[in-house]
């Protein structure tokens, strides 16, 4: 089935007992066991089923199946936020002394995780100078355990050459982890190009209504963890917390995602509530339609901004003079994403004046909402970074990041026009 159909039907058929068309909200903490033996089998991971909602819940299970089929994976784990999903995906395969290699164009909090939290746990992030595969390869050593990229950078708008980077990762026996939040599986499925693990902030385009936080880790099932027992002993060495269970032997292709669930979510508990899972499912039903409108509006808005005399530059990969235009054709089918950045006259002062003048466009740090949203990264999402780190991440003082919504494009343009022309930029 195509993505538009999977978004509506993936992972669910009308409930056997009630015939409910909508996915029921299983707002429960625990589940009854048939017997002591049944409970033991569930806790030993020998039987399928539910035992406690910190580990698995029927409503969330449908969401996980739907996200997995949309991304082309063998399984998914949905957690309380996109940031938790990223943390779990990385923590699941690293130990103290290991490192991961990444690009400079990252979401601000991802940069903070890699630069400040992981090092306290003995894990190092090595930042390449650019997002090119050759630059990433130079940093790989015998302690590297993953390459991490964003398919479409937030807020830089760069597009990583996933196929090339995946080939480099696999050449060195490490997985490629891709944050696919901005593109969504509607525009791009990184696993089709060699990615091993995909993470999503479901809070953004997938939910789309700006009410519900959630994140997902998706497993392609393709990386051979047991081929590298020295690098990834957590999959090939008996796990003492599960009476000697060996994840790769027991779960096969789903070893990564099952360890992520049974070890990290079980112990650290960044759980997505069943009701939030239900709300995210409502959003996903219309994600294909919304992304189509987001993309169409973005092309119109980008053209308007490029022609406005007070706008110094526009970063939109849909322009044929953009350095990533070729990758838009290769990976996105020519449909550039609706995340646009632009700079106005007057530097930091000019950027903030225009930003403050918006009336329809909402000032906030979210993206992917049905509404048009704007952010000033230098003063918000990337504020904790040094000026040099901001520059490497694609952030400049005058830059405004805009997530183009699904309103009528004329109304979005009217608000941009009044903000640009009303603000005194000199």
N, C-alpha and C positions, 0 to 999 in steps of 0.2 A: 504493500500500500504506500501511497505517497504521503509526504509530510502533513499535508492539509487533513488527510483522513486519519492518520495516526494521532494527530493532536486532539481529535475528538473521540477516538475509539481505543487507542492503545492501552493495553493493560486491564481492560474492563469489559464485561458483558453484563446485561441486566442481572441483578442479584437473584440467585436461585430461589431463595425463600420468599422474598417480597416482590420480585420482578421490578425493583426500583431502577429507573433509567439513570438517575443521578447517582454518583458514587456516594454511599452513606458515610456519615461522619461517625467513626467509631471512637467516641470520646471516653475511652477507658484506659485505666492504668495497667491492669493485669488480665490474665486469661486463665480459665479453669483447665486443670489437667484431668485426663481420663483416669489416671492412676499414678502412683509413685513412679512406676516404670516409664510411663509416658513423659512425665516431668523430667526424669533423668535423661531420657533420649533427647529431649529438646535442649537441655542445658549442655549436653555433650556434643551438640551440633550433628546428631545422628538422625534426627527427624525434622521434617519441614513443619512449620507452624509458628504460633505466636506464644510468647511466654511473659513478656513485659514490654511496655511501650517505649522504654528507653532504648530498646534494641530493634523492635519491629512492631508496626501497627498496620491493620488492614487498609485504612484510608491512605496512609503514607506509602504503603506497598504499591497501590495503584499508581500514585504519582511517580514512584521510582521506576516502575515498569514503563510508564509513558515517556519519561525523560530518556530512559535507556534506548527505547526503540527509535525515538526521534534522533538521537545522536548516533545510532548504529552500534550500540554497545551490548554486551552480554548481561549487564547488571548495573544498578545504580544505588547509591546511598544518598538520601535526602536529609539534610540537617538544618539547623536553625538559621544559618546565614551563609552567604557566599564565602565570606572570610573563613568561617569554620570549615567549609568544604575544602578550601585551598589548604588550610593548615593540616587537615586530616590526610589529604592526598600526598602531601610531602612527608609528613611525620610517619606515614605508613611504610616508608622505604628507606629512612635514614636513621643512623645512629651517631652518637658522639664521635667526632673525628671525620665525618663524611662532609661532602660539599655538594652543592648543585650549581649549575651554570645557567645564567639567565640574561635577558636583554635589559637595556637601560630604560626602555619605554614601558613603565609599569604603573598601575593604579597606586596612588599614594600609600594606602594602608598595606598593600602587598609589599611595597618597598620597605616599609617599616617592619613588617614581619621578617623579611629576609635580612635586613640590616641590623636589627636590634634584638628581636626575640630569639630567633634561631641561634645566633651566636652564643647567647647565654646558655643554650642547651648543647653547645659544642658542635653546632652545624654551621658551616660557612656558605654564604652565597657569593658567587663570583660573577660580577657584572661585566658583560662584554661592552666594547665601545659602541657597537652598532647592533642592529638586529640581523645581520648577515650570517649565514651558516658558517662561513670560514672564520669569522670573528669568534663565534661561540666555540668552534672546534679547538681553537688555540688554548682555551682555558680548561679543557677536559684533562683530568689526570686519573691516577688509579684509585682515587678516593671519591670521584664524581659518581653520584647515584641517580641524577636526573638532569634533563634540560627542561627549563620552564619558560614558556612564552605566552603572550596574549595573541590570539589569532588576529584581532584588530585592537590595537593599543588604545587604552583609556588614560589620559585624554589625547595622546599624541596622534591617533588616527592612522598610525603606521600599520602595514599589513605584513605579517611574517610569511616567508616562503616555507610553509609547513612541510611540503614534500622534501625539499632540500635539507631542512633541519632534522627531519625524521631519519633520513638516510645517514646523516652524521651521527645522530644519537645511537642508532642501531649498529653502525660500524664500530662504535666503542662499547657496545653492550650495555647501554643505559636506555631507559624509557623517555619518551617525550610527553610532557604534561602540558596541556593547552587550556588556557582560560578562554572560553568561547562565549562569554557573556554578551559582548557587543554585537557579534555577528548573529548569534542564535543558530540552532540547527536548521532554521528555515533558509538562511542564506548560505551557510557553510557547515559541513560536517567534517571536522578535522580528522576523524578516524578514517575517512575515505582516502586521506592523503598520508596516512602512516602514523598519526598520533596514537599513543597507547592509553593515556588517561585524559579525560576532559573534565574540567570543572565549570560550573555555571553559578552565577548569582541569579537565582530564580526571582529575586526581588525586582529585577529590572524588566526587560522585555517579555520574559516568559510569563510572569504574573501580569505585568502591564497596567495594573490599576493603582499602584502606589500605596497599597494598604498592608501588604504582607511580606515579611522577610522570609527568606529561605535560600538554601544552597544545595547543590548536587555534585557528587563525584560519580563519574561514569567510567566503567572499565571496558576496554575494547576486547579483553580476553585474549589478546594476541602476543603480549610480551612473555617470553619464556623465562619466568623467574627461576625455575629449578635448573636452568642451564648455567646460572651464575650463583652457586651456593655461597661462595666467599663474599660476594657483594650483597646478596639479599638472603642472609641466613634465616630471617624471620619467616620465610616461606618454605624452607627446606629442613630446618632444624625442629625437632619436637618442641611444641609449645607447652611449657610446664603449667600454665594457667588453664589449659584444656586437656590435662592428663596425657600429655605427650602427642597430641594431634599434630600432624604435619599438614599445613594448609595447602601446599601445592599438590600433595598426594591425595588429600581428601576432597578438595574442591575443583581441581583441574583448572580450567580456563577462568573460573570466577574466584580464584584464590585471592587476588588483590582486593576486590570489593568485599568479600566475606571477612577478610581479616580487618579491613577498615571498619566494618560494622561490629564484628564480634570482639575486637580489641579496643579500638579507639572510641567508638561511640558508646560501647558498653561501659567503659571505664571513665571517660571524661564527660559524657552525657550532654553534648550539644544537640539536643533533640528538637526536631520540628514537631509542633503540636498537630494533632489530627485536624483541627479546624483550619489551621494555616495551610495544611496540605490540601484540604477541600477548596479553599479560596484560590490557591495556586492552580489547581486543576481547572477552575472556571476561567482563569486567565489564559491558560494554555489552549483552551478550545478555540480562541480567536487569534492566537498569535500570528498565524500565517496571513490573515487579513490585515491585521494591524501593521505588520512589518512591510507589507506591500504599500500601504499608505504612508508609513514613515519614510520609506525609501523615495517614493514619488515626491513627497513634500520637500525632502532634503535637497533634491536636485534643483527644485524651484528656488528654495531659500538660498542655497549656495550661489546660484547665478545672480540673484538680487544683491547679495553681499559683495560679490566680486566687482559689481558695477558701481557700487556706492562710493562716492568720492572721499568719505571720511573713514572708510575701511582700508587699512594698509595692506592686509593680506588675508587670504582665506585658505585654510587647509581642508580640502575636500577631495578624497581620492577618486571621485567621479570625473574630475577634470582631466582632459587628456595630457595636460602638461604636469600633472602630479607624478612624482617619482614612483608611486605605488599603483598607478593606473593599470599597468600590465597585470599586476597581481589581482586587481579587482576583476579583470576579465577571466583570469585563470581560476580563482577560488570562489568568487561571488557571482559568477555569471553575468558580470557587467553591472551588478546592482550595488553601488556603493552604499555603505551604512549611513544611518541618519545621525551619527555623531559628528558634528562639525565644530571646528575651532576657527576663530578669527581674531584679528588684532586691529584696534582702532588707533587713531592719532592720540598722542599725549601720554603714551607709556602707561604706567600703573595708575596715574590719576585719571587719564582718559578712559581706561578700561573700567575703572570702578564707577565713573560718572555714567557711562552708558548702561552699565549693569544695574545701577540703582534706578535708572529711568524706566526700566521695563514695567509694563502694566498688565498685559495679558500673560507674557512669558513668566513663569514662576521661578524665583530665585531659590535654589536649593542644591544639595549635593547629589541628589538621585539622578538617574538617567533611565531611559526605557519606559517611562510612564506614557500613557496615552496623551497626556498633556505635554506641551512644549515646556522644557525646563532649561535653565541656564545656571552655570557655575563659574565662579572666578577662581580657578585652581590655585593661583599663587597665594591667595588669602584664605583658602579653605583646605581642599583635599591634599595639597602638596605644601602646605604652610610649614610643616616641620622639617622639610628638606632644605639643604643649603642651596644657595643660588646656583652653584655649579651642578648639583644633583638635579635641580629643577630643569636646568637647561638641557641636560642629557636625557631627561625624561620627556622633553618636548614641551616644557612649560615656560612661558615668558610672562613678564609682569603685566603686559597689556592684554593678554589672551583671555577670551571668553569661550568657554566650552558650552555648546548648545546641543541639547538632545531634542531634535525636531519631532513634534507631536503629530497627532492626526487631525488637528483642527483644519479648517479651510485655510489653504495657503495664503489667500488674500489677507486674512485677519492676522496671521503671523507676521507677514510682511508689513502690515500697517503698524504693528507694535514696534518692530525693529526700526522702521522709518522714523516714527516719532521719537524713539529713544536716541537714535543717532543724530537727528536734526535738532532735537531739543537740548541736548547736552552741550555745554560750552567746553570744547576740547582744547582750546588754546589758552 
